[in-house]
């Protein structure tokens, strides 16, 4: 038992390790708080993998939460079936529409699990050739998908998100959304250079080495954004176990070094091996791994500064986020100071006839707002002064009453004497 972890986290990792390695449930000196364990597991999308390990647990306190674990388990069983059906339809539609398409991690990672229900489904991802948005939209509508509303960044980066009432989501990327410039440039190629899937003209697949490099870059991006979960690390371990003997590690390490994520790639595998592979031979990295563990469990809330040294991209993403917040704040301020004409027409009806007066109406509105603020400011000062004068008068009255009482008492004593 690792004393540096919270008890529920330790129990959760032991349950996941037992599930991954097809072992029996671990024995504990006491049962964990099942509510805390479920919330932690659900937060990291691994409650489905835990369910099979707790079926035989004889603890009355678990009864309240067992249904929650079961619900997540059944969700994964049902959704995997739906995702596989829709995945096949999408690939056939892209082939028929003549759109070069490379499928990304969901299809690959799902195939690495011996027990499919242990994998929590995520949106289907595809890299597509640029300039085919209309074809993709038509093809997806024909099979029942509707486009989700895009924000400005998604539209600019060529991201097309679709949803189907069955609950399945599919995302098409014209270019991969990496913050790291080197990774963005490295993965900027269209699907055509990748080998074609057998029997297809437009569907492409990555070799195991290419996929591993891409997946480590994807995990680094999630890690930097504070979105990496236990589920992601478990997915990595499943792929690593299945393919590591077939990989060209000299080539992989060289490419990861070019992308400046080689240190992160090495450490995240060590962390996965510690969690799910029962490896304990990383004493020289134990402090770093514990820092990474706390960072992942808190989804970037803890140990951020320490992890900036492990992956400089963490700081880069934080800086970008800060700049975006400032930009958004400036945008909101400008919208507040200079509203659109439609809003201003409700205040100044004359604008409906003469749009040229809009700047003058903005100025008039600002002067009116500032005048109200000044009046409110001086009004508050006046109220405070009145309240203060009232307190002074009250204290004066109290003091006067005390002095008067003492004087009257002294006079009575003298008269009695």
N, C-alpha and C positions, 0 to 999 in steps of 0.2 A: 504493500500500500504506500503510495507516494504521499508523504506528509505535507508537501508544499501545495497540493491541490485541495480544493474544497471536496468534501466527502462525496457529494452527489456527482461531481464531475469525474472523480476517480471511478465511481461505480459505473457511470455511463460509459466511459472508455473501456472498462473491463467487459461490459456487456457487448459492446460493439466488436471488440477484439475476439471475444468468444464466438460471436455470430459470423464474423469474417472467416475465422479459422475452423469453423464447424466443431467447436468444443462445447463442453457442458457449461452450464451457468456457474460463475465463480461463487465461492463461499465467502460470506462477509461476517465480521464480528457482530454487526447489527444491520438492519435494513436501512436504506436511505429514506429521506423524505421524498415520497413518490411524486408529490405535486411539483416540487422543485426539479426533480429529475425529468419529469415529463415536459415541463416548460423549457428546460434547457435543451432537451432532445428535439422538441418541436421548433425551437428557435433556430436550430442548426439543421433541420429537416432530416433527422435520422430516427425519429420515433418509430417509423415503420420497420426499421431493422431491429429495433429493440423488442418489438412485440413478441416474436417467437421465443425469446429468451426468458420472458417473465410469465408465460402461460401457467407454469407449474408452481409459481411462488405462492406459498401459503402464508400470506400476511393480510389480515383484515383491512389494514389501511390502504392496501393496493386496490381493493375492490372499486373504490370511487374513481380511480384513474385508469383502470384497465380498459374501460370502454374507449377512452381517448386514444390509447395506443392502438387498439383494434381498429378504430375508425381510420387512423392514418395508414395502417397496413392495408385495409381494404381499398382505400383511395388509390394507393399505388398499384394494386393488382388490377383494378378497373381501368385506371388511366393509362397504364402501360399497354393494355390491349387497344385502347382508343388511339394512343400515340402511334403504335405500329401500323394500324390501319390507315391513319391519316398520312403518315410518313410515306407509305407506299403510294398513296394517291398523289401526293405532292410531287414525288420523284417522277411518276408517270406523266403528270401534267407538265412538268418542266421539260421532259424529254419530247413530249408532243408539241410543246410551244417553241421548241428549238432554243431554249435558254441554257447556256452552259452553267452548271450548278455543282458546287462542291459541298457535300454535307459535312457538318462540323461535329462537335463533341458528343451530343446526346446519342446519336446512333452508334458511335464507336464505343463509348463508355458503357452503355446498356449491354452491349454484347460481351463485356468482360466479366459480368456477374454470373456466377453459377446459379445463385438464387436471385432471380430477377426482381423479386419483391423487396430486396434489400436496397435497391437503387431508387432514389426519389426522382421522379421525372421532372425534367426542365424543358423550356420551350425548344422546339426544333430549330436548329440554326443552319443557315446555308450561305455560302459565299457565291455570289452570282456576278456575271459580267456586267459592267456598267452600261447604262443606256437602254435597259430592257424593262424599265419599271412598268410600262403600259402592258407589255406581254404578260408579266408576272401578275399584275392586277387582274387582267382578264382570266388568266388560267386559274387563279385562286378563287375568284368569284364563281367560276363554273363548278367548283367542288365544294361550295358552301362556306368559304371563308370571307370575312369582311375586314377591311383595313381598319386598324386602330388609328385614332387621331394622333398625328405626329407633332412633337414640339419643334422649335426652330433648329436645335442641334441635330435631331434625327433627320430632318429634311436636308440639312447641309451635308451631313455625313453619309447620305445614301442608305439609310436604314429604313426598311419597310416591314412593319409589324402587322400580322394578321391574326385574327381570332375566330374560332368556330364555336357555336353554341354547345358543342360537346365538351367544351372546356380545354381544347387543344390550342396552343399558341405556336405560331411559326414566325421566325424572323429572318429576313433576307438582308445581307450586307453587300453593298457594292464595294466597300473597302472595310477592313477590320478596324474597329474603334479602339486603337491602342493610344494611350497617352504618351508613352515612350516613343520619341521620334524614330529611333533606330528600329524598334519593333514595327512601328507603323509603316516605315519604308520597306522593311524586310518582308512584311506580309501584304504588300500592296499589289502583288501580282493577281491577275484574274484566274479563274479556275482552269483555263485551257491547258497550261503546262503540266498539270497533274494527270496521272494516268486515268484512263477511262474505266468505268466499271464494266465488267464483262457483259456484253450484249447491249451496251448503251453507246450512243453517240454524243450525248450532252451531259451525262452524269459522271462526275469525277470523284476520285478517292485519294486520300493521302497515304503514303507509305508510313510504316510504323515510326521511323525516325522523324519524318516531317511532322507527324501528328504529335509526337512527344515534345518537340521543340515548340510547336504552336500551343500545346496545352500548358506547358510551363509558363509561357508568355501570358497566357490567359489567366492562370492562377496568380501570377505576379501582378497583373492589372487589378484583379479582384482584391488581392492582399493590400495593395496600395490604397484602394478605395475603401478598405474596411468592410468588404463584402464576403471575404473568404469564410467558408463554413466547414464544420466537421464533415459534412457530406462531400465537399470538394476534395478534401484530403483523403477520404475513404475511396472516392472514385479514382484518384491518382494511384493509390496503392493497388487497387484492383488491376489497373492497366499495367503498372510497373511489374507486378508479379507475373502477369500473363506474357509480357513481351520483352522483359529485360535481357534475356539470353539471346534474343535475335537482333538486338539493337547494335548499331555501329557507334560505340561510345566515344571514340576519338572524334568522329565527325560531329556528334551531338554536343560534346563538351566545347568544341571549337566554335560552333554556332552560338551556343548559349553565352560564351565569353564575348563574342562579337556584340551580342545584344545586352551585355552587362547584367545578365540575370543568372550567371553561372553559380555564384555563391548562394543566392536564393534557391536555385534549383537543387543544389546539393543538400541544403539544410531542410527544405520542405520534404524531401524524400526521407531524410533521417528522422524527421518528426513523424512522418507516416509510419515508418518502420518501428519507432518507439511506441506509438499508439496501437497499431494494428498487427505488427509483426513480432511483438514480444522481444525486440532487440534492446539490449541494454549496454552496448559497447561504445557509446558516444560520450564518454566522460569529459573529453576535452571541449565538447560543444554543449554540455549540459545547461550552463547558464543561459546561453543564447537560445537554446531550444525551449527552455522554460519561459523566456521572454516572448518568444514567438507564440507559444501556447496561450499565454495570457492575452496577447494581442488578438489572436484568432477567436478565442472564447468570448471576448468582449466585443468582437467585430470592430476593432480599431479604436476603442475607447481608452484602453489601458496600454501602457508601454509604447506609446507612439514614438517618442524621441529615441528610445533604444532601437526601435525597428527601422528608423531612418538610416541607421548605420548598416543594417543588414541589407536593406533595399532602398537606395536613394530615391527611387520612384515614389516612395511613401511621402517624402517631403515635397516632391514635384507636384503630386496630386493635391496635397494640402494647400500649396501655394496657388494652384490653379483654381481650386474651390474658393479660396479666399478672394481671389481676383473676381471670380464670377459673382460672389455675394456682393462685392462692392459695386460691380457693374449693374447687378439687379437692383440694388438700393438706389443708384443714380437714376436708373430707368423709372422706378416707382416714383421718385421725387419729381422728375420731369413730368410724368403723367399727372401727378397731383397738382403741380403748379400750372401746367398748360394742358388742360383736358381737351378731348376731341370736340369738334364743332357740334356734333349731335348733343353732347352733354351741355355745352354752353348755350345752345338754342333754348333749352328749357329755362335757363336763368335770364337770358337776354333774347326775347323773341325776335328782335330786330335783325338778328343774324340770319334768320330764315330767308330774308329778302336781300341782305347786303353782307356777303361773306367777307368783304374787305375790312369790315369792322372788327373781325375776330381778334387781332392783336390788341386793339384798344379795350376790348371786353376783358381780355386776359389781365391787362394792367388794372382795369377798374375792379375786377374780382380780387386781385392780389391786394390792392389798396384797402378794399372793404374788409378782407380777411385780417390784414395787419391792424386796421383800426379796431376791429373787434378784439383782437388779441391784446392790444394796448389797453383798451377799456377794461377787459377782464383782469389784466395784470394789476392796474391801479385799483380796480375794485377789490381784488384780493388783499392788496396792501391796506386799503381803507378798512376792510373788515377786520384784519389782524390788529390794526391800531385801535379800533373800537373795542375789540375783545381785550386788548392789553389795558386800555384805560379803565374798562369795567373791572378788571382784576385789581388794578391799583386802587380804585375807589373802594372795592370790597375789603381789601387789606387795610385800607385807612380806617374804614368803619369798624372793623374788628379790633384794630389797635386802639382806636378811640374808646370803644366800649370797654376794653380791658382796663385802660387807664381810669376811666370814669368809675368802674366798679371798685377798683383799688382805692380811689379817692373817697368814695362814699363809705366804704368799709372803715377806712381810717377815721373819718369824721364821726361815725357811729361809735367807734371805740373810744374817741376822745370825750364824746358826750356822756357815755356810760361811766367813764372814769370820774 
